[in-house]
Amino acid sequence: MKYKSKREHVVSEKFILQLYITGMSENSIRAIENITLFCDRYLKGRFDLQIIDIYKDPSVAEEQKVVFSPSLIRQFPLPKRTLIGDLSDTKRVALGLGMTSKNDK
């Protein structure tokens, strides 16, 4: 019987992501574009992405303890992880989501 590595298991699971933005600022727009492209390319059919505008729904951001914007929270698979910024560095996003390790090239 062949066992999957932890990373292989994570990459095959469905990702539940929440992107917290502040209106349609430049950084918010870039973050939306970057994470959409990333998900379409690397998580095709294996993700749910919810975009939450902190200005329109501040209570949700408060519940999740979001302090910076834009912030991406990986709700699933556990453990929960938070990435901050415009998500333009694909390698850092993959690492932050647990799709690769620091030792991968």
Summary of the structure (lengths in Angstrom):
residues: 105
radius of gyration: 14.1
end to end distance: 27.9
largest distance: 51.0
contacts: 265
relative contact order: 0.22
helix: 35%
strand: 23%
